[in-house]
């Protein structure tokens, strides 16, 4: 399985990479996998010859009942602490540049055109950097942090515009909403309330593809026909699609958590933690922008 997030499908987080422990091909003559009816059941035999939804072979187990013990720490392999540290660094750069652009790029009538231009330019550069990193075979910390810096400039400008011209306090509400979604999905995932299996993955991918295609069609109609195109981003229909976008972002977070967990369990190299941080940042930016858009629609319709 490949994650929706393109950075997780490059190396270290997919079944077909070259890292030890990621091979999912069945072993000839090997024992059967006892996972019928439960995608998270602990398999028998080689814990590495499983699909990416198998239970983490490194999780703490009860040795007295025949389950595999906790695997020893492996030097040079990615850990959760590595992912947390890199994610905090990436988000820290993004938040810092967002705060600076908010403070240094006024959005009053005399400077609004310049602020729009800088924000759009930063968004385009960030998009290019994101695509470059997504298709690189190795993580580039400098590239990822540069992406975060330009993305922060864009978010700072657009947040300031919405906050000052459409809905006072919208940026803080979007931040709180994003944090709430992240915390809620993490708790639900760790508690086992969200089962990330092939059916879940297929549903999310199909929904995301349909959502993105509709947004692209709406954008084309808006560019060539004027107004808001087909109305997917305004009024009652815009509210519905805003909620759908947030729900999709939450589903992407669950997929990302599973990919990170598999990367740690199956021995991805430590530098892959930068890819995990990059992927999580992309998803959080998606959720924040959907919240900001939804708040704008709700306030503009008052």
N, C-alpha and C positions, 0 to 999 in steps of 0.2 A: 504493500500500500504506500502510496505517496501522499504527502500532506497537500492540502489546498495551498499552503504557503510555498511558493516556488523555492525558497532558500532551503527548506527541509528536504526537498527532493533531489538535491545536488549530490551531497556526499554525507555519509555518516548517519543519515536518518531514513534511508530507504533500503529495501530488501536486496537490491542488486548492486550494492557497492562492494568494494574489495576489502572491507575490514573484517577481521576475525570475529566470528559470532553473529554476523549478519546474514549468513547464508541460510535461506529458507527452503532450499531444495530438500526433498525427503531423502533419507539415507537408505540405500539398498539393504534389505534384510534387517533394518532397524526395528525397534519396538514400536508398537502402535501408539498413537497420540490419544489420550483419554480426555477429550475435550467436548464430547457430544452434549449439546444442550447448554453449554456454558463457555462462552468465548474467552473467559478469564481463568478457566480451570488450569491447574498446574499439570503440564504434560509429563509423561514418563519418558525415560531415555535421555537422549542428548537435549539439554535445554536450549541449545543454540539452533537446532534444526526445526524451528517453529515459525509460524506466521507472526507478524509484528503485533498481533493482538494477544498473544499468549501472555500469561502472568510473568511478571518480572522475575527472572531466575535469580536475581541478586537480593530479592526481598527477604527479610528475616523470616525464617521458617522454624518449625518445631522439629528438630533432628530426631527426637525420640519416636516420632510418628512416621518416620520414613521420608520426610520431605527434605529437599536439599538445603544445606546450611547457608548462612550468610557468606557471600563470596568476599575474599580479602580485597582490600583496596589495591588498585593497580596503578602504579606510577605512570603518569603521562596520559591517563584516561580522564574523560570529562566527568565532572561531578555536579550535583545540584548547586553546590556553593559556587562553582565556576559560572554556571548559567546565571545565578542570582547576581553575582558581581558584574558580569559583562552587561546584563540587562540594566542594572542600576547605572552603570557608566553611560550606556547609550541613551537611556531616558534622561539622565542628568544633563548631558549635552543638549538634548532636544529641549528640555525645560528651560535651561539657561538661555539659549538663543531665542526661544519664544518670549521670555520675559524681557530680554534686551530689545527685541524688535517691537514689542508692545510699548516699551518706554521711549524708544528713540525714533519710531516711525509714526508720527501723529496722523490721525485719520480725519482731521477737520477738513472743511471745504477747500481750503487753500492747498492742502497737501494730499488729498484723497487719491488723485491720479498717480502721484509718485508711489504712494503706499500700495495701491493696487498693482502697479507695474512690478515693484520689488517682490510682492507676495507671489504673483503669478510666475515671475522669473525663478524665484526660489523653489516653487513647486515643480516646475519643469526640470530644473537641475536635479532636485531630489529624486524625481521619477527616473531620470536617466541613470543616476548613481544606483538606484535600487535595482534596475534591470541589469546593470553591469555586474553588481555583486551577485544577483540571483543566478547568473550564468557562468560565474567564475567557479573553477574547480576547488579553490581553497578560499577560506575566509580571509578578508583583508580588514583588520581592525581600523586602519586609517580610512578606508573607503566607507566603512559602516558608520564611523563617527562623523565623517564629513556629510554623509547622507542625513544623519540625525541633526546636524547643525542647520542644513538648508531646510529640512522639514520643519524644524523649530521656527525658523524665520517665517515660513508660510503660515504655520499655525498661529504664531503671534499676531500676524497682520489680520488674518481672517477672523480670529477670535476678538480682536480689538474692534473691528468693523461691526461685527454682530452685537458685541456687548454695548457699544456706544451708540449705535444707530438703530438697532432693532429691538433688543431685549437686554435691559440692564441686568447684569449678573449671569448672563447666559454662559459665559466661559466657565465660571465656577460651578454652575449646575452641570455642565457637560463633564467637567473633571470628576465631580462627585459621582455622576452616573457611570462613568467609565470605571472608576475604582470599585463601585458597587458590583458591576457586572464581573469584573476580574475576580473579586473576592468570592462572589456567589458561585461562579463557575469552578473556581479552584476548590472550594469546599464541597460542592456537589461531586466533582471529579474524584477527590480523595475519599469521599464517603461511599463511592460506588453508585451514586444515583444516576450518573451519566455513564453509559456503557459505550465506549468507542470501539465499535466493531465494523465489519465491512458494510453492513447495511446502513449504519449511521454515516459512515464516510460517503457512501454512494448517494444517500439522500442529500447531504450537505453540499456535495459537489454539484449535483443536478440543480438544487435550489440556487446556489451561487451563480451558476452559469446562466440560468434563466433571469436572475435579478440583474446581472451585469449587462446582458443583452437588452433587456428592457430599458435600462438606464442609458445605454448607448443610442438606442432608437429615439428615446425622448430627447437626448442631447442633439441629435441630428435634426429632429423636427424643430427644436428651439433655435438652432443656428440658422436654418434655412426658412423657417416659417415665422420666427419671432415668438415673443412671449415665453411661456414655459413648456413649449412643445405639446406633448400629450397630457400634461398635467400630473405627471407622476411625482413631481416635487413641489406641489402646492396644494392647498386646500385639504379636504378630507382624504383624498387619495394620496397626497403627499405624506400625511400623518401615518397612514397605513403602511406605505413603503418605508418610511423612516423606522417604524417599529420592526418591520421585517429585516431591515438592514442591521439593526442592533441585535436581533435574535441570531442572524447569520454570523455576526461578529462573535457572539458568545459561543456558537458552535465551532467557529474557527479556533477559538481559545482552547476548547476541549481537545480538538485535533492536535494543536500545538503542544499541549501538556502531555498527550500520549506520545508524541514523537520525541519530546525531550526525555521522557521516562524511558522509552526504548533505547535512545541514544546512550543514556547513562548505564542502563542495564546490560547492553550488548557491547560496551567497550568502545564507544566513539572516542577519537583523540580529543585532547583537551582544547585544541584550537577550534573545534566545532562548536564550543560554547558561544563563540561570537556569532555563528549562524543562528543558534537558538535565540540569542538576544535580538538579532536583527529581525527574525521572524515574529517574535512576540511584539516587538516595537511596531511592525507593520500592522499587526492585528489591532493593537491598542489605538493606533492612529485612526484606523478605520472606524472603530467604535466611537471614538471621541467626535469625529466629524459627523457621524450619523446622529449622535446626540445633539450636536450643535445645530445641525440642519433641522432636526425635529423641533427643537426649542424655538428656532426662528419661525418655522411655519405656524406653531401654536400661538406665538405672540403676534405675528403679522395678521392673523385671522381674527384677533380680538376687536 
